[in-house]
């Protein structure tokens, strides 16, 4: 079984996920753009049973970040954990997005991910 490890920038928050993600996506919404400081967020969704974390995090609007370095690392609920894939230790990850959200906010110079399902706003 594949085990992936990741952390915040300073290493005080660490996590691991087991197996393959349920889905991998890009989101171009305003919240994700502001939260990531980039044109989109690249993330993977795993079942919470496949997710483990250590270290103190702080929550803002459901997203967890390191209080020391400020890195946004993950969000999780009862069933799913959303991992910011840029926080994985090994890059490239080999995890290709299968869908894109909020494409109405995608920068015009960015091309759609080939083969990925496209959603004008959220998945429905």
Buried (B, 14 or more C-beta within 10 A) or exposed (E): EEEBEBBBEEEBBBBBBBEBBBBBBBBBBEEBBEBBEEBBBBBBBBBEEBBBBEBEBEEEEEBBBBEBBEBBBBBBEEEBBBBBBBBBEEEEBEBEBBBBBBBEBBEEEEEEBEEBBEBEEEEE
